[in-house]
Amino acid sequence: MLGTGDSTATTFAEADTTAEISKICEPLMNSYVGSPSKASSYKILGVTPSQESWDQGDRTFVCLAQNADKSPLNNSIKNS
């Protein structure tokens, strides 16, 4: 897990987009691995609130990483 971040989108439709996931998760990825160039070896996976949890006030995104080729991560990628 790279971390979490809260969406500033005003509607669920705005939040449930690749652009919103990128806005929240890319800085976490770059910081976690140590540089933007190293981050390119990995793919960001963003877990967004469901419509139901959004309606209840949940704005938190969970940001995860995987290898770009989808092979398993066997070690931490922190400062890799």
PyMOL commands that place a pseudoatom at each C-alpha (Angstrom):
pseudoatom trace, name=CA, resn=MET, resi=1, chain=A, elem=C, hetatm=0, pos=[0.000, 0.000, 0.000]
pseudoatom trace, name=CA, resn=LEU, resi=2, chain=A, elem=C, hetatm=0, pos=[1.325, 3.397, -1.011]
pseudoatom trace, name=CA, resn=GLY, resi=3, chain=A, elem=C, hetatm=0, pos=[-1.029, 5.345, 1.209]
pseudoatom trace, name=CA, resn=THR, resi=4, chain=A, elem=C, hetatm=0, pos=[-4.404, 7.010, 1.237]
pseudoatom trace, name=CA, resn=GLY, resi=5, chain=A, elem=C, hetatm=0, pos=[-5.738, 10.354, 0.117]
pseudoatom trace, name=CA, resn=ASP, resi=6, chain=A, elem=C, hetatm=0, pos=[-9.039, 12.164, 0.131]
pseudoatom trace, name=CA, resn=SER, resi=7, chain=A, elem=C, hetatm=0, pos=[-10.809, 13.236, -3.027]
pseudoatom trace, name=CA, resn=THR, resi=8, chain=A, elem=C, hetatm=0, pos=[-11.795, 16.862, -3.482]
pseudoatom trace, name=CA, resn=ALA, resi=9, chain=A, elem=C, hetatm=0, pos=[-14.355, 15.935, -6.143]
pseudoatom trace, name=CA, resn=THR, resi=10, chain=A, elem=C, hetatm=0, pos=[-17.837, 17.247, -5.498]
pseudoatom trace, name=CA, resn=THR, resi=11, chain=A, elem=C, hetatm=0, pos=[-19.701, 14.293, -7.025]
pseudoatom trace, name=CA, resn=PHE, resi=12, chain=A, elem=C, hetatm=0, pos=[-19.204, 10.543, -7.103]
pseudoatom trace, name=CA, resn=ALA, resi=13, chain=A, elem=C, hetatm=0, pos=[-19.013, 10.634, -10.916]
pseudoatom trace, name=CA, resn=GLU, resi=14, chain=A, elem=C, hetatm=0, pos=[-16.092, 13.111, -10.746]
pseudoatom trace, name=CA, resn=ALA, resi=15, chain=A, elem=C, hetatm=0, pos=[-14.304, 11.005, -8.135]
pseudoatom trace, name=CA, resn=ASP, resi=16, chain=A, elem=C, hetatm=0, pos=[-14.711, 7.673, -9.912]
pseudoatom trace, name=CA, resn=THR, resi=17, chain=A, elem=C, hetatm=0, pos=[-12.259, 8.525, -12.705]
pseudoatom trace, name=CA, resn=THR, resi=18, chain=A, elem=C, hetatm=0, pos=[-8.722, 7.657, -13.723]
pseudoatom trace, name=CA, resn=ALA, resi=19, chain=A, elem=C, hetatm=0, pos=[-7.793, 11.343, -13.514]
pseudoatom trace, name=CA, resn=GLU, resi=20, chain=A, elem=C, hetatm=0, pos=[-8.873, 11.577, -9.874]
pseudoatom trace, name=CA, resn=ILE, resi=21, chain=A, elem=C, hetatm=0, pos=[-6.996, 8.384, -8.993]
pseudoatom trace, name=CA, resn=SER, resi=22, chain=A, elem=C, hetatm=0, pos=[-3.885, 9.770, -10.709]
pseudoatom trace, name=CA, resn=LYS, resi=23, chain=A, elem=C, hetatm=0, pos=[-4.186, 13.117, -8.924]
pseudoatom trace, name=CA, resn=ILE, resi=24, chain=A, elem=C, hetatm=0, pos=[-4.301, 11.409, -5.536]
pseudoatom trace, name=CA, resn=CYS, resi=25, chain=A, elem=C, hetatm=0, pos=[-2.064, 8.376, -6.067]
pseudoatom trace, name=CA, resn=GLU, resi=26, chain=A, elem=C, hetatm=0, pos=[0.771, 9.536, -8.361]
pseudoatom trace, name=CA, resn=PRO, resi=27, chain=A, elem=C, hetatm=0, pos=[2.373, 11.823, -5.748]
pseudoatom trace, name=CA, resn=LEU, resi=28, chain=A, elem=C, hetatm=0, pos=[2.160, 8.996, -3.200]
pseudoatom trace, name=CA, resn=MET, resi=29, chain=A, elem=C, hetatm=0, pos=[3.798, 6.595, -5.674]
pseudoatom trace, name=CA, resn=ASN, resi=30, chain=A, elem=C, hetatm=0, pos=[6.602, 9.013, -6.527]
pseudoatom trace, name=CA, resn=SER, resi=31, chain=A, elem=C, hetatm=0, pos=[7.295, 9.696, -2.867]
pseudoatom trace, name=CA, resn=TYR, resi=32, chain=A, elem=C, hetatm=0, pos=[7.123, 6.035, -1.878]
pseudoatom trace, name=CA, resn=VAL, resi=33, chain=A, elem=C, hetatm=0, pos=[9.520, 4.712, -4.517]
pseudoatom trace, name=CA, resn=GLY, resi=34, chain=A, elem=C, hetatm=0, pos=[11.786, 7.748, -4.335]
pseudoatom trace, name=CA, resn=SER, resi=35, chain=A, elem=C, hetatm=0, pos=[11.445, 9.277, -7.804]
pseudoatom trace, name=CA, resn=PRO, resi=36, chain=A, elem=C, hetatm=0, pos=[9.014, 9.588, -10.719]
pseudoatom trace, name=CA, resn=SER, resi=37, chain=A, elem=C, hetatm=0, pos=[11.326, 7.639, -13.050]
pseudoatom trace, name=CA, resn=LYS, resi=38, chain=A, elem=C, hetatm=0, pos=[11.402, 4.636, -10.707]
pseudoatom trace, name=CA, resn=ALA, resi=39, chain=A, elem=C, hetatm=0, pos=[7.631, 4.805, -10.352]
pseudoatom trace, name=CA, resn=SER, resi=40, chain=A, elem=C, hetatm=0, pos=[7.273, 4.063, -14.076]
pseudoatom trace, name=CA, resn=SER, resi=41, chain=A, elem=C, hetatm=0, pos=[8.260, 0.448, -13.377]
pseudoatom trace, name=CA, resn=TYR, resi=42, chain=A, elem=C, hetatm=0, pos=[5.014, 0.052, -11.458]
pseudoatom trace, name=CA, resn=LYS, resi=43, chain=A, elem=C, hetatm=0, pos=[1.314, 0.496, -12.080]
pseudoatom trace, name=CA, resn=ILE, resi=44, chain=A, elem=C, hetatm=0, pos=[-0.949, 2.413, -9.718]
pseudoatom trace, name=CA, resn=LEU, resi=45, chain=A, elem=C, hetatm=0, pos=[-4.099, 0.745, -8.492]
pseudoatom trace, name=CA, resn=GLY, resi=46, chain=A, elem=C, hetatm=0, pos=[-6.628, 3.025, -6.851]
pseudoatom trace, name=CA, resn=VAL, resi=47, chain=A, elem=C, hetatm=0, pos=[-9.475, 1.774, -4.701]
pseudoatom trace, name=CA, resn=THR, resi=48, chain=A, elem=C, hetatm=0, pos=[-12.262, 4.332, -4.662]
pseudoatom trace, name=CA, resn=PRO, resi=49, chain=A, elem=C, hetatm=0, pos=[-15.259, 4.651, -2.374]
pseudoatom trace, name=CA, resn=SER, resi=50, chain=A, elem=C, hetatm=0, pos=[-18.419, 2.918, -3.531]
pseudoatom trace, name=CA, resn=GLN, resi=51, chain=A, elem=C, hetatm=0, pos=[-21.440, 5.041, -4.416]
pseudoatom trace, name=CA, resn=GLU, resi=52, chain=A, elem=C, hetatm=0, pos=[-23.012, 4.033, -1.096]
pseudoatom trace, name=CA, resn=SER, resi=53, chain=A, elem=C, hetatm=0, pos=[-19.994, 4.988, 1.022]
pseudoatom trace, name=CA, resn=TRP, resi=54, chain=A, elem=C, hetatm=0, pos=[-19.559, 8.226, -1.002]
pseudoatom trace, name=CA, resn=ASP, resi=55, chain=A, elem=C, hetatm=0, pos=[-23.156, 9.128, -0.167]
pseudoatom trace, name=CA, resn=GLN, resi=56, chain=A, elem=C, hetatm=0, pos=[-22.265, 8.596, 3.504]
pseudoatom trace, name=CA, resn=GLY, resi=57, chain=A, elem=C, hetatm=0, pos=[-19.318, 11.023, 3.279]
pseudoatom trace, name=CA, resn=ASP, resi=58, chain=A, elem=C, hetatm=0, pos=[-16.407, 8.675, 2.482]
pseudoatom trace, name=CA, resn=ARG, resi=59, chain=A, elem=C, hetatm=0, pos=[-13.847, 10.450, 0.278]
pseudoatom trace, name=CA, resn=THR, resi=60, chain=A, elem=C, hetatm=0, pos=[-10.799, 8.285, 0.990]
pseudoatom trace, name=CA, resn=PHE, resi=61, chain=A, elem=C, hetatm=0, pos=[-8.925, 6.593, -1.832]
pseudoatom trace, name=CA, resn=VAL, resi=62, chain=A, elem=C, hetatm=0, pos=[-6.522, 3.722, -1.131]
pseudoatom trace, name=CA, resn=CYS, resi=63, chain=A, elem=C, hetatm=0, pos=[-3.475, 3.713, -3.395]
pseudoatom trace, name=CA, resn=LEU, resi=64, chain=A, elem=C, hetatm=0, pos=[-1.687, 0.465, -4.216]
pseudoatom trace, name=CA, resn=ALA, resi=65, chain=A, elem=C, hetatm=0, pos=[1.111, -0.515, -6.588]
pseudoatom trace, name=CA, resn=GLN, resi=66, chain=A, elem=C, hetatm=0, pos=[1.882, -3.512, -8.744]
pseudoatom trace, name=CA, resn=ASN, resi=67, chain=A, elem=C, hetatm=0, pos=[4.564, -4.359, -11.265]
pseudoatom trace, name=CA, resn=ALA, resi=68, chain=A, elem=C, hetatm=0, pos=[3.765, -2.933, -14.683]
pseudoatom trace, name=CA, resn=ASP, resi=69, chain=A, elem=C, hetatm=0, pos=[3.784, -6.475, -16.099]
pseudoatom trace, name=CA, resn=LYS, resi=70, chain=A, elem=C, hetatm=0, pos=[1.413, -7.595, -13.293]
pseudoatom trace, name=CA, resn=SER, resi=71, chain=A, elem=C, hetatm=0, pos=[3.949, -10.067, -11.920]
pseudoatom trace, name=CA, resn=PRO, resi=72, chain=A, elem=C, hetatm=0, pos=[3.917, -10.441, -8.121]
pseudoatom trace, name=CA, resn=LEU, resi=73, chain=A, elem=C, hetatm=0, pos=[5.750, -7.952, -5.942]
pseudoatom trace, name=CA, resn=ASN, resi=74, chain=A, elem=C, hetatm=0, pos=[7.997, -10.086, -3.752]
pseudoatom trace, name=CA, resn=ASN, resi=75, chain=A, elem=C, hetatm=0, pos=[9.734, -7.243, -1.924]
pseudoatom trace, name=CA, resn=SER, resi=76, chain=A, elem=C, hetatm=0, pos=[8.941, -3.756, -0.739]
pseudoatom trace, name=CA, resn=ILE, resi=77, chain=A, elem=C, hetatm=0, pos=[9.226, -1.067, -3.404]
pseudoatom trace, name=CA, resn=LYS, resi=78, chain=A, elem=C, hetatm=0, pos=[9.822, 1.675, -0.822]
pseudoatom trace, name=CA, resn=ASN, resi=79, chain=A, elem=C, hetatm=0, pos=[12.812, 3.775, -1.910]
pseudoatom trace, name=CA, resn=SER, resi=80, chain=A, elem=C, hetatm=0, pos=[13.507, 1.254, -4.640]
for i in range(1, 80): cmd.bond("trace and resi %d" % i, "trace and resi %d" % (i + 1))
show_as sticks, trace
zoom trace
